[in-house]
Amino acid sequence: MSVLDALESGPATLAQLVRITGLARPTAHRLAVALERHRMVTRDPQGRFVLGPRLGELSIATGEDRLLAVATPVLAQLRDLTGESAQLYRRQGDSRVCVAAAERTSGLRDTVPVGSELPMTAGSAAQVLLAWEDPARVRRLLAAARFNENAIQSVRRRRWAQSVGEREQGVASVSAPIVGPGGRVIAAISVSGPIERLTRTPGRLHAQAVTSAAEKINEALHTQEPAAV
């Protein structure tokens, strides 16, 4: 479980697994290879360990994804409260994937279809998903990012992020972290829309609503009870 937990937020080399888990190098290697044989772990094109397809198959077999089940009504509430499109992102390797969304029904909006794969180098959700990452991964992605270490430090301090025109010109967003029962950041909840409405300081408008929505999901995940709407 330590190895799987270490891979929850993205690919890891053997050295990174050793550092994150605290396991001895031979033990970490033996466990990772054993998990690989059972398709719980696989390798990416760079040879790094990543979560394997068997985990997704098991999740489907349960008939319910706990995060999506508790987040979906909260996203709809966040959309109605802010008047902007709301999204839920998970990290997948060096990208982030929109796994759920509640779209603004009319007018100018930022539409992110479920399944969209977006970069980890731009946008407030990327900042949130990166802020509590392994330092080596943070440094590697910051080299190509449109935000810097100061932005990441601000996210850690206030527990929300904002972006203006980072991912797409004319679009602003605000995001907050979703924390799993193990204490790791497993997703980011966001609202996004045109700068004309969100302004160049979107956090002043929507940080409180987004962080409150994140807390609802966090509480539901930790108590294993449905999130209140």
C-alpha positions, 0 to 999 in steps of 0.5 A, a space after each residue: 500500500 505504501 508503494 501504491 500510495 506513493 504512485 497516487 500522484 504520478 509516476 516515480 522512479 525507484 529512487 523516488 519510491 524509496 524516498 517517498 515510502 521510506 522503504 529499503 531500496 531492495 524492498 521497494 523494488 521487490 514490491 513494485 515488481 510484484 505489483 507489476 506482475 499483477 498489473 497493479 503497477 506498470 511502467 511509463 515510456 521513461 521506465 518510471 512506475 505508474 499505477 496500473 490498469 487493474 486498479 481501474 478495472 477494480 474500481 469499475 467492478 465496484 460500481 461506484 467511484 467514491 470521489 465522483 459520487 460525492 463530488 458531482 452534487 457539490 460541483 452542481 451547487 458550486 456552479 449555481 452559487 458562482 454562476 460559473 462552470 465547475 470542474 474536478 481534475 485528477 492528475 494523470 502522469 504529467 497531465 491533469 484530466 477533467 473527470 467531472 464537470 457542471 457547466 454553466 447553462 447559458 452565456 459565455 462560459 469556459 467549457 471543459 468536457 469530461 475526459 479532457 487532458 490538460 497540461 500540468 504547467 498552466 492553470 489554477 488546478 495544475 498549481 493545486 495538484 502540483 503544490 503538495 507533490 514530491 519536490 523533484 517532480 515540482 522542480 521538473 514541471 516548474 521548468 516549463 510552467 507558466 507559474 513559479 515557485 512563489 505561486 506554489 508556496 502561496 497555494 500551500 499557504 492559503 490552500 487555493 490557487 488562481 490563474 488568469 490567462 495561463 491555460 487559455 487566453 481570456 480565461 480565469 479560474 480558482 481551484 482548491 485541493 481535494 484530500 483523500 483519506 490517506 492525507 494526500 491531495 488526490 484531485 482539484 475542484 475548480 471554477 472557470 470562466 471569462 476574465 470579464 466576469 471573474 476579473 484579474 483577481 478571481 480569488 477575491 470573488 470565488 476562493 471562499 466558495 471553491 474552498 468550501 466546496 472542497 471541504 464538503 468533498 473532503 469531509 464526505 470522503 473522510 466520513 464515508 457519508 454522502 456530501 450534503 448539497 
